[in-house]
């Protein structure tokens, strides 16, 4: 199963692609989609849409893990992130990719074993779990990888009884 993790935003959208097969996982690619600050919001959203479409065509994920929107201080930033997240969800739906959403606490629990882990702990565990030479950067990409790990580990868990395995849906790439 190929999982695309997405850390939504408008200026910077993190992505991470991880393959999961029989309890093992392998890093495929990670990075960020960026939009220039000077562009009108509508143009930035169009660019996110186009870049997400390209990402989906290139990596052909089986499922996507997207961070739930969570903000406490700056509602203006939260609204703009919500716009970007909406475009991301639309493109995933358009491509027929099932979307699973996780809270920051769920991601921290899956990656670091503790829902109150700090960002550095999550990044270090993501590095270790994916056998990376360096800590993934930037932070948005590291968060996206942690999301992919969170989903892949829960989706392939023997305790997950809500899923019905369809062998035609997954190939062994």
C-alpha positions as CSV (number, residue, x, y, z in Angstrom):
1,X,0.0,0.0,0.0
2,X,1.4,3.4,-0.9
3,X,0.4,6.2,1.5
4,X,0.7,9.9,0.8
5,X,0.9,12.0,3.9
6,X,-0.1,15.7,3.6
7,X,0.6,18.5,6.0
8,X,-1.8,21.2,4.7
9,X,-1.1,24.9,4.3
10,X,-1.1,27.6,1.7
11,X,2.4,28.9,1.7
12,X,4.0,25.5,2.3
13,X,2.4,22.1,2.0
14,X,4.4,19.1,3.2
15,X,4.1,15.8,1.5
16,X,5.6,12.4,2.2
17,X,5.2,9.1,0.2
18,X,5.8,5.8,2.0
19,X,5.2,2.3,0.8
20,X,3.9,-0.3,3.3
21,X,4.0,-4.0,2.7
22,X,3.8,-6.9,5.1
23,X,4.8,-4.9,8.2
24,X,7.7,-3.2,6.5
25,X,7.8,0.4,5.2
26,X,10.0,2.2,2.7
27,X,10.4,5.9,2.1
28,X,9.7,6.8,-1.5
29,X,9.9,10.7,-1.6
30,X,9.2,13.7,0.5
31,X,9.2,17.5,0.1
32,X,7.1,20.6,0.0
33,X,4.8,22.4,-2.4
34,X,5.3,26.2,-2.0
35,X,3.3,29.2,-3.2
36,X,4.8,32.7,-3.4
37,X,3.5,35.1,-0.8
38,X,2.8,37.9,-3.2
39,X,0.2,36.0,-5.2
40,X,-3.6,36.5,-4.5
41,X,-5.1,33.7,-2.5
42,X,-7.1,32.4,-5.4
43,X,-3.9,32.0,-7.5
44,X,-2.2,30.2,-4.7
45,X,-5.1,27.8,-4.4
46,X,-5.0,27.1,-8.1
47,X,-1.3,26.4,-7.9
48,X,-1.9,24.0,-5.0
49,X,-4.5,22.3,-7.0
50,X,-2.2,21.9,-10.0
51,X,0.8,20.7,-7.9
52,X,-1.4,18.2,-6.0
53,X,-2.7,16.9,-9.3
54,X,0.9,16.4,-10.5
55,X,1.9,14.7,-7.2
56,X,-1.0,12.3,-7.4
57,X,-0.3,11.4,-11.1
58,X,3.4,10.9,-10.3
59,X,3.2,8.8,-7.2
60,X,-0.3,7.1,-7.5
61,X,-1.0,6.7,-3.8
62,X,-3.5,4.1,-2.6
63,X,-4.5,6.2,0.4
64,X,-3.8,9.6,1.8
65,X,-3.3,10.8,5.4
66,X,-4.1,14.4,6.0
67,X,-3.7,16.4,9.2
68,X,-6.9,17.7,10.7
69,X,-7.0,21.4,11.0
70,X,-5.9,22.6,14.4
71,X,-5.2,26.2,15.4
72,X,-5.5,28.1,18.6
73,X,-4.0,31.6,18.2
74,X,-4.2,33.1,14.7
75,X,-7.7,32.6,13.2
76,X,-6.7,34.4,10.0
77,X,-3.9,32.0,9.4
78,X,-6.2,29.1,10.3
79,X,-8.8,30.2,7.7
80,X,-6.2,30.5,5.0
81,X,-4.9,27.0,5.9
82,X,-8.4,25.8,5.7
83,X,-8.7,27.1,2.1
84,X,-5.6,25.2,1.1
85,X,-6.7,22.0,3.0
86,X,-10.0,22.2,1.1
87,X,-8.2,22.3,-2.3
88,X,-6.1,19.3,-1.2
89,X,-9.1,17.3,-0.1
90,X,-10.8,18.1,-3.4
91,X,-7.9,16.9,-5.5
92,X,-7.6,13.7,-3.5
93,X,-11.3,13.1,-4.0
94,X,-11.1,13.9,-7.7
95,X,-8.3,11.4,-8.0
96,X,-10.3,8.7,-6.2
97,X,-7.8,8.5,-3.3
98,X,-9.4,7.6,0.0
99,X,-8.6,10.2,2.7
100,X,-7.9,9.5,6.4
101,X,-7.6,12.3,8.8
102,X,-5.5,12.4,12.0
103,X,-5.1,14.9,14.8
104,X,-1.6,16.1,15.7
105,X,-1.8,14.1,19.0
106,X,-2.6,10.9,17.0
107,X,0.4,11.5,14.7
108,X,2.7,12.1,17.7
109,X,1.5,8.9,19.4
110,X,2.1,6.8,16.3
111,X,5.5,8.3,15.5
112,X,7.0,8.8,18.9
113,X,4.9,6.7,21.2
114,X,3.6,9.7,23.2
115,X,0.8,12.0,22.2
116,X,2.6,14.9,24.0
117,X,5.9,14.5,22.1
118,X,7.5,17.7,20.9
119,X,8.3,18.4,17.2
120,X,12.0,17.3,17.5
121,X,11.1,13.9,19.1
122,X,8.6,13.2,16.2
123,X,11.2,14.2,13.6
124,X,13.9,12.0,15.2
125,X,11.6,9.0,15.4
126,X,10.5,9.6,11.8
127,X,14.1,9.6,10.8
128,X,14.8,6.4,12.6
129,X,11.6,4.6,11.5
130,X,12.4,5.4,7.8
131,X,16.1,4.7,8.2
132,X,17.0,8.2,6.9
133,X,20.6,9.5,7.2
134,X,19.3,13.0,8.3
135,X,16.3,14.4,10.0
136,X,13.8,15.2,7.3
137,X,13.5,18.9,6.5
138,X,11.7,21.2,6.3
139,X,9.3,20.7,9.2
140,X,6.3,20.5,6.9
141,X,7.8,17.6,5.0
142,X,8.7,15.8,8.3
143,X,5.2,16.3,9.5
144,X,3.8,14.8,6.3
145,X,6.1,11.7,6.7
146,X,4.9,11.3,10.3
147,X,1.3,11.4,9.0
148,X,2.1,8.7,6.4
149,X,3.7,6.6,9.1
150,X,0.7,7.1,11.4
151,X,-1.7,6.0,8.7
152,X,0.4,3.1,7.4
153,X,1.0,1.7,10.8
154,X,-2.7,1.9,11.8
155,X,-4.0,0.8,8.4
156,X,-1.9,-2.4,8.4
157,X,-2.5,-3.2,12.0
158,X,-4.0,-6.6,12.8
159,X,-6.3,-4.8,15.2
160,X,-7.8,-2.8,12.4
161,X,-11.1,-4.7,11.8
162,X,-12.9,-1.9,9.9
163,X,-10.9,-2.5,6.7
164,X,-11.6,-5.3,4.3
165,X,-8.6,-6.3,2.2
166,X,-9.2,-6.3,-1.5
167,X,-6.1,-7.9,-3.2
168,X,-7.1,-6.3,-6.6
169,X,-6.6,-2.8,-5.1
170,X,-3.0,-3.3,-4.0
171,X,-0.2,-4.4,-6.2
172,X,3.3,-5.4,-5.1
173,X,5.2,-2.7,-6.9
